[in-house]
Amino acid sequence: MHKIDKLYKTGRKVNKNFKSEMRIAFDKILPKWNYYAIPID
């Protein structure tokens, strides 16, 4: 197990179209926990 000591900024804004264009597929049962990136062809 690896411990992450890095601090990350919060409250960053994303592009307005990001959610509609993101290449991420979410699981139907546990979408907050299970997802995967769809590769670009």
C-alpha positions in Angstrom: 0.0 0.0 0.0 1.3 3.5 -0.9 0.5 6.6 1.2 0.0 9.8 -0.8 1.3 12.8 1.0 0.7 15.3 -1.8 -1.8 18.2 -1.4 -4.2 18.8 -4.3 -6.1 22.0 -5.1 -9.9 21.9 -4.8 -12.5 24.0 -6.4 -11.0 23.9 -9.9 -13.4 24.6 -12.8 -13.7 22.5 -15.9 -14.8 23.3 -19.4 -18.6 23.7 -19.8 -18.6 20.8 -22.3 -16.4 18.5 -20.3 -19.2 16.3 -18.8 -20.9 15.8 -22.2 -17.6 15.0 -24.0 -15.7 13.1 -21.4 -14.7 9.6 -22.4 -15.6 7.9 -19.1 -18.1 5.1 -18.7 -19.7 4.6 -15.3 -20.9 1.3 -13.9 -24.7 0.9 -13.7 -24.7 -0.5 -10.1 -22.0 1.6 -8.4 -21.2 4.5 -10.7 -19.4 6.5 -8.1 -17.0 3.6 -7.4 -16.7 1.8 -10.8 -15.8 3.6 -14.0 -13.3 3.3 -16.8 -11.8 5.5 -19.5 -12.7 4.8 -23.1 -9.6 5.0 -25.3 -9.4 7.4 -28.3 -9.6 5.4 -31.6 
